[in-house]
Structures are given as structure tokens and as C-alpha cells.
Amino acid sequence: MTPSPREVVHQFFNLVRSGQQPDAAHDYMAETVLAHQMTAENETSVHRTPINYADHVREMLDTYGNFQIEIQELLAQDDRVYVRWKQTGIHVGEVDGFPPTGKLVIEIASAVYRVHQGKIVEYWIQIDREGIRAQLERNAK
């Protein structure tokens, strides 16, 4: 039986996005996923594969250590699942030109995932990049 879109995204967050099992991305993502990344009103769309998504999660681990993810809201309707989360980690690797400070960095983000036949096939994500930058600047002082 195919899991519901809500179950797919919830498990994806618990195992893959959390950094616990990045290589499990192939269990939750289609071979190619269309990722719409919204940054300061500038939409960029890229194609992600489970392999490069797992690499992306490992980069986050290198940058923020064993970060914590708190799902603050998860709503599902039909094939769409909305997730809002808070990620908390320690700045242990260079990010956006900022050398590691060893200080706390919090990311607030949300995304809508489209699931088809038990796999994530598309998503729209917004991350508070300005908030992260402000924290990095403050931590560097």
C-alpha cells in the first residue's frame, strides 16, 4: 500500500532532512525532483536527485553539526503537504563566507511538497536567509 503524501513528507523530515539518514532520500524522492527555491522574491528552480539532496543534507551537517529540526506545522491536502520548521544548529563550518563561530544558528523555513505515487516530485521552499545572515554577522562580532 502506498503511504499518504503526509506520511511520505513526515518520514522524509524525520529521517532525511533531519540529517539522521540522508541516504534514505531515494526512499522518499522521485529520481528527479523539481525544486522551486524562493529567495527575496527571486524564484530559482533546480532539479534535485536523491543523491544530490543527500549531499546537501551532509553539507548542512558539516556547517551546523548535528542540528535539530522541529516541525512546527504540517498540513496536508490531496497531493500537497505544507511543512514549517525550525532548525537549530551550531555554526561549525563556513557558510556564506562566514568562518565557524561555534555559536547557535536558527533557521526558520517552510515548504510545500507535491507527492505522486508515494514519492516527492516537486517542492516550493522559502528560508529566512536574511535572518540567518543577521545571526552570522552578530555571531562574528
Buried (B, 14 or more C-beta within 10 A) or exposed (E): EEBBBBBBBBBBBBBBBBBEEBBBBBBBBBEEBBBBBBEEEEEEEEEBBBBEBBBBBEEBBEBBBEBEBEBEEBEBEEBBBBBBBEBEBBBBBEBEEBEBBEEEBBBBBBBBBBBEEBBBBBBBBBBBBEBBEEBBEEBEE
